[in-house]
Every structure is written in C-alpha cells, then in structure tokens.
C-alpha cells in the first residue's frame, strides 16, 4: 500500500514538474512557480525528486513481494 502511494506521488510530482516547465512562458515565472508549488528552485529538480520517489517505491514494492513469498513458503 505504501509502495503504491509513493508511486502515485512520484508520478504526480513528475507530471506537475513537466507541466510547470512547459506551461510557464519565461524562466522567472518557472522559478516562481517551482518555489511556490514544489519548494525547489527549478521544475527539473521537482522531476528528479519525483523520479527518486518512483525508484524507491518500486524497490519497496519488490522487497515486500519477496518478503510475502518467503513467509508463504515457510508456512
């Protein structure tokens, strides 16, 4: 459940970063929007953070699946 939530939040952060990057007309507005909505300096940093969320969520999901299969095999 936590892995799915992290995956969804990572995709949302990446999508919002791409939207801010393409929707704003100039660099000053990109920086202002990024600081306002992401707390980062650029939309690229927000996309990087979203990708980190996705990688961590996938790794957590894989570890949980391995753990569940090992516990079922031990019963």
C-alpha positions as CSV (number, residue, x, y, z in Angstrom):
1,X,0.0,0.0,0.0
2,X,2.8,2.4,0.9
3,X,4.6,1.5,-2.3
4,X,1.6,2.3,-4.4
5,X,1.2,5.6,-2.6
6,X,4.8,6.5,-3.2
7,X,4.5,5.5,-6.9
8,X,1.4,7.7,-7.3
9,X,3.1,10.7,-5.6
10,X,6.2,10.3,-7.7
11,X,4.2,10.3,-10.9
12,X,2.2,13.3,-9.8
13,X,5.3,15.2,-8.9
14,X,6.9,14.4,-12.3
15,X,3.8,15.3,-14.2
16,X,3.5,18.6,-12.3
17,X,7.1,19.4,-12.9
18,X,6.7,18.8,-16.6
19,X,3.6,20.9,-16.7
20,X,5.3,23.8,-14.9
21,X,8.2,23.5,-17.2
22,X,6.1,23.8,-20.4
23,X,3.2,26.0,-19.2
24,X,5.2,28.9,-18.0
25,X,6.3,31.4,-20.6
26,X,9.7,32.6,-19.2
27,X,12.3,31.5,-16.7
28,X,11.3,33.9,-13.9
29,X,7.8,32.5,-13.8
30,X,9.1,28.9,-13.9
31,X,11.3,29.6,-10.9
32,X,8.5,31.4,-9.1
33,X,6.0,28.5,-9.7
34,X,8.6,25.9,-8.8
35,X,9.3,27.6,-5.5
36,X,5.6,28.1,-4.8
37,X,4.4,24.5,-5.6
38,X,7.4,22.3,-5.1
39,X,9.8,24.0,-2.7
40,X,12.6,23.5,-5.2
41,X,14.5,26.0,-7.3
42,X,13.5,24.6,-10.7
43,X,11.0,22.3,-12.2
44,X,13.8,19.9,-13.2
45,X,14.6,19.4,-9.5
46,X,11.0,18.5,-8.9
47,X,11.1,16.0,-11.7
48,X,14.3,14.5,-10.2
49,X,12.6,14.2,-6.8
50,X,9.6,12.5,-8.4
51,X,11.8,10.0,-10.1
52,X,13.5,9.3,-6.8
53,X,10.1,8.6,-5.3
54,X,9.2,6.2,-8.1
55,X,12.5,4.3,-7.8
56,X,12.2,4.0,-4.0
57,X,8.5,2.9,-4.3
58,X,9.4,0.2,-6.9
59,X,12.2,-1.1,-4.7
60,X,9.9,-1.1,-1.6
61,X,7.2,-3.0,-3.6
62,X,9.7,-5.6,-4.8
63,X,11.0,-6.1,-1.3
64,X,7.5,-6.5,0.1
65,X,6.7,-9.1,-2.6
66,X,9.8,-11.1,-1.8
67,X,9.0,-11.0,1.9
68,X,5.4,-12.1,1.3
69,X,6.5,-15.0,-0.9
70,X,9.2,-16.1,1.7
71,X,6.7,-16.1,4.5
72,X,4.2,-18.1,2.5
73,X,6.8,-20.7,1.6
74,X,7.8,-21.1,5.3
75,X,4.3,-21.9,6.4
